[in-house]
Amino acid sequence: MDVHQLALLARQPSAVLVERRSFWGMPKRGLALILANAMFWQPMLVQ
Protein backbone atom coordinates (compact mmCIF):
# COMPACT_ATOMS: atom_id res chain seq x y z
CA MET A 1 0.00 0.00 0.00
CA ASP A 2 1.24 3.43 -0.86
CA VAL A 3 2.41 5.55 2.08
CA HIS A 4 0.34 8.52 0.91
CA GLN A 5 -2.81 6.41 0.77
CA LEU A 6 -2.09 5.04 4.25
CA ALA A 7 -1.57 8.58 5.57
CA LEU A 8 -4.86 9.64 3.98
CA LEU A 9 -6.70 6.77 5.68
CA ALA A 10 -5.08 7.57 9.03
CA ARG A 11 -6.35 11.18 8.88
CA GLN A 12 -9.99 10.14 8.42
CA PRO A 13 -12.37 10.85 11.35
CA SER A 14 -13.36 7.18 11.46
CA ALA A 15 -9.74 6.20 12.23
CA VAL A 16 -9.95 7.72 15.73
CA LEU A 17 -9.89 5.12 18.48
CA VAL A 18 -13.05 5.30 20.58
CA GLU A 19 -13.37 3.63 23.98
CA ARG A 20 -16.34 1.29 23.81
CA ARG A 21 -17.69 -0.07 27.07
CA SER A 22 -20.02 -2.58 25.40
CA PHE A 23 -20.03 -4.98 22.48
CA TRP A 24 -23.30 -6.09 20.83
CA GLY A 25 -25.18 -4.40 23.67
CA MET A 26 -23.39 -6.41 26.38
CA PRO A 27 -20.80 -4.99 28.78
CA LYS A 28 -17.26 -6.14 28.04
CA ARG A 29 -16.84 -7.48 31.57
CA GLY A 30 -19.86 -9.73 31.09
CA LEU A 31 -18.51 -11.03 27.78
CA ALA A 32 -15.13 -11.72 29.41
CA LEU A 33 -16.85 -13.69 32.18
CA ILE A 34 -18.84 -15.76 29.68
CA LEU A 35 -15.70 -16.46 27.65
CA ALA A 36 -13.71 -17.48 30.73
CA ASN A 37 -16.51 -19.82 31.82
CA ALA A 38 -16.71 -21.36 28.35
CA MET A 39 -12.95 -21.97 28.27
CA PHE A 40 -13.03 -23.51 31.75
CA TRP A 41 -16.03 -25.81 31.30
CA GLN A 42 -15.52 -26.83 27.66
CA PRO A 43 -12.96 -29.64 28.32
CA MET A 44 -15.23 -31.15 31.01
CA LEU A 45 -18.31 -31.01 28.78
CA VAL A 46 -16.52 -32.73 25.88
CA GLN A 47 -15.69 -35.87 27.87
DRENFI-737085 format. One record per residue (C-alpha): residue number from 1; residue in one letter; x negated, y negated, z negated. Coordinates in nm, 4 decimals, decimal comma, m for minus. Each point is the difference from the previous one (the first is absolute). Example, Ala and Ser with C-alpha at 12.3 -4.5 7.8 and 13.67 -1.06 7.14 Angstrom:
2
<pt><seq>1</seq><type>a</type><xx>m1,2300</xx><yy>0,4500</yy><zz>m0,7800</zz></pt>
<pt><seq>2</seq><type>s</type><xx>m0,1370</xx><yy>m0,3440</yy><zz>0,0660</zz></pt>
***
This chain:
47
<pt><seq>1</seq><type>m</type><xx>0,0000</xx><yy>0,0000</yy><zz>0,0000</zz></pt>
<pt><seq>2</seq><type>d</type><xx>m0,1242</xx><yy>m0,3433</yy><zz>0,0864</zz></pt>
<pt><seq>3</seq><type>v</type><xx>m0,1170</xx><yy>m0,2113</yy><zz>m0,2942</zz></pt>
<pt><seq>4</seq><type>h</type><xx>0,2069</xx><yy>m0,2971</yy><zz>0,1173</zz></pt>
<pt><seq>5</seq><type>q</type><xx>0,3154</xx><yy>0,2111</yy><zz>0,0136</zz></pt>
<pt><seq>6</seq><type>l</type><xx>m0,0723</xx><yy>0,1363</yy><zz>m0,3486</zz></pt>
<pt><seq>7</seq><type>a</type><xx>m0,0515</xx><yy>m0,3539</yy><zz>m0,1319</zz></pt>
<pt><seq>8</seq><type>l</type><xx>0,3288</xx><yy>m0,1060</yy><zz>0,1590</zz></pt>
<pt><seq>9</seq><type>l</type><xx>0,1837</xx><yy>0,2869</yy><zz>m0,1691</zz></pt>
<pt><seq>10</seq><type>a</type><xx>m0,1621</xx><yy>m0,0796</yy><zz>m0,3358</zz></pt>
<pt><seq>11</seq><type>r</type><xx>0,1270</xx><yy>m0,3612</yy><zz>0,0157</zz></pt>
<pt><seq>12</seq><type>q</type><xx>0,3644</xx><yy>0,1041</yy><zz>0,0453</zz></pt>
<pt><seq>13</seq><type>p</type><xx>0,2375</xx><yy>m0,0711</yy><zz>m0,2924</zz></pt>
<pt><seq>14</seq><type>s</type><xx>0,0996</xx><yy>0,3676</yy><zz>m0,0109</zz></pt>
<pt><seq>15</seq><type>a</type><xx>m0,3618</xx><yy>0,0976</yy><zz>m0,0770</zz></pt>
<pt><seq>16</seq><type>v</type><xx>0,0203</xx><yy>m0,1526</yy><zz>m0,3501</zz></pt>
<pt><seq>17</seq><type>l</type><xx>m0,0056</xx><yy>0,2609</yy><zz>m0,2751</zz></pt>
<pt><seq>18</seq><type>v</type><xx>0,3158</xx><yy>m0,0180</yy><zz>m0,2103</zz></pt>
<pt><seq>19</seq><type>e</type><xx>0,0320</xx><yy>0,1671</yy><zz>m0,3401</zz></pt>
<pt><seq>20</seq><type>r</type><xx>0,2975</xx><yy>0,2337</yy><zz>0,0173</zz></pt>
<pt><seq>21</seq><type>r</type><xx>0,1345</xx><yy>0,1359</yy><zz>m0,3259</zz></pt>
<pt><seq>22</seq><type>s</type><xx>0,2331</xx><yy>0,2505</yy><zz>0,1671</zz></pt>
<pt><seq>23</seq><type>f</type><xx>0,0012</xx><yy>0,2408</yy><zz>0,2922</zz></pt>
<pt><seq>24</seq><type>w</type><xx>0,3268</xx><yy>0,1109</yy><zz>0,1644</zz></pt>
<pt><seq>25</seq><type>g</type><xx>0,1878</xx><yy>m0,1697</yy><zz>m0,2838</zz></pt>
<pt><seq>26</seq><type>m</type><xx>m0,1791</xx><yy>0,2015</yy><zz>m0,2711</zz></pt>
<pt><seq>27</seq><type>p</type><xx>m0,2583</xx><yy>m0,1423</yy><zz>m0,2396</zz></pt>
<pt><seq>28</seq><type>k</type><xx>m0,3546</xx><yy>0,1155</yy><zz>0,0738</zz></pt>
<pt><seq>29</seq><type>r</type><xx>m0,0415</xx><yy>0,1342</yy><zz>m0,3535</zz></pt>
<pt><seq>30</seq><type>g</type><xx>0,3020</xx><yy>0,2250</yy><zz>0,0488</zz></pt>
<pt><seq>31</seq><type>l</type><xx>m0,1356</xx><yy>0,1292</yy><zz>0,3301</zz></pt>
<pt><seq>32</seq><type>a</type><xx>m0,3375</xx><yy>0,0697</yy><zz>m0,1623</zz></pt>
<pt><seq>33</seq><type>l</type><xx>0,1716</xx><yy>0,1966</yy><zz>m0,2774</zz></pt>
<pt><seq>34</seq><type>i</type><xx>0,1991</xx><yy>0,2072</yy><zz>0,2499</zz></pt>
<pt><seq>35</seq><type>l</type><xx>m0,3139</xx><yy>0,0695</yy><zz>0,2035</zz></pt>
<pt><seq>36</seq><type>a</type><xx>m0,1994</xx><yy>0,1021</yy><zz>m0,3088</zz></pt>
<pt><seq>37</seq><type>n</type><xx>0,2806</xx><yy>0,2340</yy><zz>m0,1082</zz></pt>
<pt><seq>38</seq><type>a</type><xx>0,0198</xx><yy>0,1538</yy><zz>0,3471</zz></pt>
<pt><seq>39</seq><type>m</type><xx>m0,3759</xx><yy>0,0609</yy><zz>0,0074</zz></pt>
<pt><seq>40</seq><type>f</type><xx>0,0078</xx><yy>0,1550</yy><zz>m0,3482</zz></pt>
<pt><seq>41</seq><type>w</type><xx>0,3005</xx><yy>0,2297</yy><zz>0,0457</zz></pt>
<pt><seq>42</seq><type>q</type><xx>m0,0511</xx><yy>0,1019</yy><zz>0,3642</zz></pt>
<pt><seq>43</seq><type>p</type><xx>m0,2560</xx><yy>0,2814</yy><zz>m0,0669</zz></pt>
<pt><seq>44</seq><type>m</type><xx>0,2268</xx><yy>0,1505</yy><zz>m0,2682</zz></pt>
<pt><seq>45</seq><type>l</type><xx>0,3075</xx><yy>m0,0143</yy><zz>0,2228</zz></pt>
<pt><seq>46</seq><type>v</type><xx>m0,1791</xx><yy>0,1720</yy><zz>0,2895</zz></pt>
<pt><seq>47</seq><type>q</type><xx>m0,0822</xx><yy>0,3138</yy><zz>m0,1989</zz></pt>
***
